Amino acid sequence: MLEAPTVTLYLARRDAYADFLSAADTESRVAHFRSEGRYKEEEAIAAVDAAYAATRDKFNVIDIEGVGPIKEARAVLEQLQAMHKDGGVNPDWRDFKAAREEFVKSAGDFLRKSLGEE
């Protein structure tokens, strides 16, 4: 049977990873809407800035701990940043999705390992 501190830490990490993914998905949706022209330029910049701030905030929770899928989370941030270049007219969905999938895999592996599962 798992001890309460192990379960508590598992749940906190799981929630932090899920929150980061949700923020990244929201930011990618902003990039999608921007590329489709659903925003006026000043609205697009404001939406990107707000989405970026939220994603970065959720990343900081992962980064500060110093363990787990930090490298993979950073790759997601890099792909999101690349999607906003050149006014967001040509976002690279393939690379973002690949980075996101790698984060999900690494986060799941890390969580299972933290519970003693392999």
BELSUL-V486307 format. One record per residue. N is the residue number from 1. RES is the residue in one letter. D_CENTER is the distance of its C-alpha to the mean C-alpha in whole Angstrom. Layout:
# BELSUL-V486307
N:RES:D_CENTER ; N:RES:D_CENTER
This chain:
# BELSUL-V486307
1:M:32 ; 2:L:28 ; 3:E:29 ; 4:A:28 ; 5:P:26 ; 6:T:24 ; 7:V:23 ; 8:T:22 ; 9:L:20 ; 10:Y:18 ; 11:L:17 ; 12:A:16 ; 13:R:13 ; 14:R:13 ; 15:D:12 ; 16:A:10 ; 17:Y:8 ; 18:A:8 ; 19:D:8 ; 20:F:4 ; 21:L:4 ; 22:S:7 ; 23:A:6 ; 24:A:4 ; 25:D:7 ; 26:T:9 ; 27:E:9 ; 28:S:10 ; 29:R:12 ; 30:V:14 ; 31:A:14 ; 32:H:16 ; 33:F:18 ; 34:R:19 ; 35:S:20 ; 36:E:22 ; 37:G:24 ; 38:R:23 ; 39:Y:23 ; 40:K:25 ; 41:E:24 ; 42:E:24 ; 43:E:22 ; 44:A:20 ; 45:I:19 ; 46:A:19 ; 47:A:17 ; 48:V:14 ; 49:D:15 ; 50:A:14 ; 51:A:11 ; 52:Y:10 ; 53:A:12 ; 54:A:10 ; 55:T:6 ; 56:R:8 ; 57:D:10 ; 58:K:8 ; 59:F:7 ; 60:N:11 ; 61:V:11 ; 62:I:10 ; 63:D:12 ; 64:I:15 ; 65:E:16 ; 66:G:16 ; 67:V:16 ; 68:G:14 ; 69:P:11 ; 70:I:10 ; 71:K:11 ; 72:E:9 ; 73:A:6 ; 74:R:8 ; 75:A:9 ; 76:V:6 ; 77:L:6 ; 78:E:10 ; 79:Q:10 ; 80:L:9 ; 81:Q:11 ; 82:A:14 ; 83:M:14 ; 84:H:15 ; 85:K:18 ; 86:D:21 ; 87:G:21 ; 88:G:18 ; 89:V:21 ; 90:N:20 ; 91:P:16 ; 92:D:16 ; 93:W:14 ; 94:R:15 ; 95:D:13 ; 96:F:10 ; 97:K:11 ; 98:A:12 ; 99:A:9 ; 100:R:7 ; 101:E:10 ; 102:E:11 ; 103:F:8 ; 104:V:9 ; 105:K:13 ; 106:S:12 ; 107:A:11 ; 108:G:14 ; 109:D:16 ; 110:F:16 ; 111:L:16 ; 112:R:19 ; 113:K:21 ; 114:S:21 ; 115:L:23 ; 116:G:25 ; 117:E:24 ; 118:E:24
